[in-house]
Each structure stands twice: as structure tokens, then as C-alpha cells.
Amino acid sequence: MASASVKATLAVVLDASGLNDQFNTTAVALTATRPLTVVDAYVIARAADVGGTATVRKSTNAIFTAVVCAADGALIRAAAGYSAADAAIAVGDSLNVIANQAGTRGTAYVTVIPGAIS
């Protein structure tokens, strides 16, 4: 019988819904205090912003392709462009979300696993 290890998953919430025209210049971020691996992310758009996107990143590197936040209340999964190298978050790294333009608002829900995926 094969053995399997179980690691708990954590949800990191990066909420930029209340920022006033700063989400595109100042990322909503947390600094990792332990190694993490990002395995999934969703963004809920909190304003209608045609052409608005949000990007989940490690420092300034995208972990996923930016998601479109054009419709208020839309739930968008970051499903494309996954970078395994950037999904590995080391102690001291910034896990953050940033928008491409001033009117974009959103809340990112990022699923992480403590430690590295082996």
C-alpha cells in the first residue's frame, strides 16, 4: 500500500476592495514568515472596471496570468500561466496582489500549502 502525506492548506486573503486609487501602484501584501507554496487563487472583483486586471505575485513576479476584474462581484479563478518557480514563497518573500489601473478593486483568495511541494 502506498503512503501519502497530508499537508494543511491555508487561505491568504489580500483585500484591496477599500483602497482609493492606490491598488495599481501599491500592492496589498504580506511577508512570509515560513516557506509556502501557492497552489490556487481566486479574485472577487469589487468594482466594475473595464480593462481592469489583478495579478497575484511573489515580489514583482506573477505567479499566475492576470485575471480580468471588469464586472463587479465576478469570481475569477487564476487558472492560466502558473509559474511553479514563483509559487515557491520563501521566508521574507512578499506574496501580493496588484492591479493594472486605478479603478480596479478586488479581494484575492490565495490557497497555500506550508512548506515546499516535494
C-alpha positions in Angstrom: 0.0 0.0 0.0 1.4 3.4 -1.0 1.7 6.0 1.7 0.6 9.6 1.4 1.4 12.7 3.4 -1.2 15.3 4.2 -0.4 19.0 4.5 -2.9 21.5 5.7 -3.9 24.2 3.2 -4.3 27.8 4.3 -6.2 30.7 2.7 -4.5 34.0 2.4 -6.8 36.9 1.9 -5.4 40.0 0.2 -8.2 42.6 0.3 -7.9 45.7 -1.9 -11.5 46.5 -2.1 -11.3 49.6 0.1 -8.2 51.2 -1.5 -8.8 54.5 -3.1 -6.9 54.6 -6.5 -3.8 53.0 -5.0 -4.3 49.3 -5.8 -2.5 49.9 -9.1 0.6 51.4 -7.5 0.8 49.8 -4.1 0.4 46.1 -3.8 -1.6 44.6 -1.0 1.0 42.3 0.5 2.1 40.0 3.3 5.6 39.0 4.1 6.1 35.2 4.5 7.2 34.1 8.0 7.6 30.5 6.8 8.0 28.8 3.5 4.8 28.5 1.5 3.7 27.1 -1.9 0.9 28.8 -3.7 -1.4 26.2 -5.3 -4.5 28.2 -6.3 -6.0 31.7 -6.4 -9.4 33.4 -6.9 -10.2 37.1 -7.2 -13.6 38.6 -6.5 -14.0 41.9 -8.4 -15.3 44.6 -6.1 -16.0 47.3 -8.8 -16.9 47.4 -12.4 -13.7 48.4 -14.2 -13.4 47.7 -18.0 -9.9 46.6 -18.7 -9.0 46.1 -15.0 -6.9 43.2 -14.0 -5.4 41.8 -10.8 -2.2 39.8 -10.6 -1.1 37.5 -7.7 2.7 37.8 -7.4 5.8 36.9 -5.5 7.5 40.2 -5.1 7.3 41.6 -8.7 6.9 38.2 -10.4 3.5 36.9 -11.5 2.5 33.6 -10.1 -0.5 33.4 -12.4 -1.5 35.3 -15.5 -3.5 38.5 -14.5 -7.3 38.0 -14.1 -9.9 40.4 -15.5 -11.9 42.3 -13.0 -14.4 44.0 -15.3 -17.6 43.0 -13.6 -18.4 43.9 -10.0 -18.9 40.8 -8.0 -17.4 38.4 -10.5 -15.4 35.5 -9.1 -12.5 34.8 -11.3 -10.0 31.9 -10.9 -6.4 32.5 -11.7 -6.1 29.4 -13.9 -3.6 30.3 -16.5 0.1 31.0 -16.6 1.1 29.2 -13.3 4.8 29.6 -12.5 6.0 26.9 -10.1 9.2 28.8 -9.5 7.3 31.9 -8.4 4.8 29.9 -6.5 7.5 28.8 -4.0 7.4 31.6 -1.4 10.5 31.7 0.9 10.7 33.3 4.3 10.9 37.0 3.8 9.3 37.0 0.3 6.3 39.2 -0.4 3.1 37.5 -1.5 0.9 40.2 -3.0 -1.8 41.3 -5.4 -1.7 44.4 -7.6 -4.0 45.9 -10.2 -3.1 47.3 -13.6 -5.2 50.5 -13.3 -6.5 52.9 -10.6 -10.3 51.9 -10.7 -9.7 48.2 -10.1 -10.9 46.8 -6.8 -10.8 43.2 -5.6 -10.2 40.6 -3.0 -7.7 37.8 -3.7 -8.1 34.5 -2.0 -4.8 32.6 -2.3 -4.5 28.9 -1.3 -1.1 28.0 0.0 0.5 24.8 1.5 3.0 25.3 4.2 6.5 24.3 3.0 7.6 23.3 -0.4 5.9 20.7 -2.6 8.1 17.7 -3.0 
